Amino acid sequence: QRSISFRSESRPDLLSPRPWSRNVPPANTKRRDSKLWSETFDVCVNHMLTSKEIKRQEAIFELSQGEEDLIEDLKLAKKAYHDPMLKLSIMTEQELNQIFGTLDSLIPLHEDLLRRLQEVRKPDGSTEHVGHILVGWLPCLNSYDSYCSNQVAAKALLDHKKQDHRVQDFLQRCLESPFSRKLDLWNFLDIPRSRLVKYPLLLREILRHTPNDHPDQQHLEEAINIIQGIVAEINIKTGESECQYYKERLIYLEEGQRDSLIDNSRAVCCHGELKNNRGVKLHVFLFEEVLVITRAVTHNDQLCYQLYRQPIPVRELVLEDLQDGEVRLGGSIRGAFSNNERIKNFFRVSFKNGSQSQTHSLQANDSFNKQQWLNCIRQAKEKAACAGRAGELQAHFLVSPSGRRVAQGEAALEQMEQSDCESDCSMDTSELSADCERMEQTNSCESQKQVETNV
């Protein structure tokens, strides 16, 4: 739901043999066996339970087993990656703190939940109540916001450090070792975030197999609401952190390229590498209300993004889905004789405002990536259009003399009514009150119809 932000920017040849790496035969991968509750504990108990109850026990056991696996992976990341790289001075302590973030603080948090779940497990392996445990423990996950918010900067620094042959050699050796299960360091660092977004699914699965009259029913519903709120809040904070990270790394060639729509953005809807029809690699950012086309450059030993053209307001952007073969490469007829793969997955964005105009034919990596861009841009345009209509609707309303928020026409009528009432003192006040009330009701209905028409 956030941006395309955790895609690996690393080169495809990073996993190929290096001249400084050891030539060793492939090691046997240490695989993690999936366990079922019915296979782990005494199966004789199963004949006493209904099919639904067995499924409930399986779901609770999956929650508990997942905590064990998570704790094991977090400890492994620290023991096999963090500590050796610090001891061997492969990275500085400051760099490792940036990459690993607050990972250390997450281990005792999940050990606490695992201990609580094990304490309520009966000798036969079954668990009667878990809802109250989850309701009490889930608020601890609010501490995830700092870890998740740091991931964009952590990933960027890790990718940059991989250019150091000592770092790459160390990570390659780890990847070839059985303990890694063919997972690289970033896979281990991203496991906590993956676990966080999985909790709502796990709890719903337990709830689905919990009878309606079970005491856990109410607690599980409350727990689901808690975790959904936490995940939503962390998503917002992570999105804001990601947006700020990229805004700080934009390089403007001239002051005229600066745009308040960029400064006011709080989220990146989508971003990634695209090519134009001349084969130039561009890094495109779709913020909430503006599309920014840049080139990736290295500045002060950091990856930054230099603006390629003026930012394009989303509301005024024109989007075209181009058919394969429709674009001519290099702006010449030679495109008709080019490799078919080179003229696939293009879309066009254009913008015209007075004397300013831009047109860009952009190529995605594949059809799926292209569809993601099309969907994100369309959604951004719809959202911007809705915001514009809401602003127009708000401008259509004024505060009337009596303090009510009414349409402009009704406010003027109400002012005329007050003026008439003040000037004609000979009229009966009861008749005037009734007449004003009828007029107000009529005008209110007409105004409401007009508002609905405008909407």
Secondary structure as UniProt FT lines:
FT   HELIX           12..15
FT   TURN            19..20
FT   HELIX           37..40
FT   HELIX           43..48
FT   HELIX           51..76
FT   HELIX           77..82
FT   HELIX           83..87
FT   TURN            88..89
FT   HELIX           93..100
FT   TURN            101..102
FT   HELIX           103..119
FT   TURN            123..124
FT   HELIX           131..137
FT   HELIX           138..143
FT   HELIX           144..149
FT   HELIX           151..161
FT   TURN            162..163
FT   HELIX           165..176
FT   HELIX           178..180
FT   TURN            181..182
FT   HELIX           185..208
FT   TURN            212..213
FT   HELIX           216..247
FT   TURN            248..249
FT   STRAND          250..251
FT   HELIX           255..257
FT   HELIX           260..263
FT   STRAND          268..276
FT   TURN            277..278
FT   STRAND          281..287
FT   STRAND          290..299
FT   TURN            300..301
FT   STRAND          302..307
FT   STRAND          312..313
FT   HELIX           314..316
FT   STRAND          318..321
FT   TURN            324..325
FT   HELIX           329..331
FT   HELIX           333..337
FT   HELIX           340..343
FT   STRAND          346..353
FT   TURN            354..355
FT   STRAND          356..363
FT   HELIX           367..395
FT   STRAND          397..399
FT   TURN            401..402
FT   STRAND          405..407
FT   HELIX           408..423
FT   TURN            425..426
FT   HELIX           429..454
//
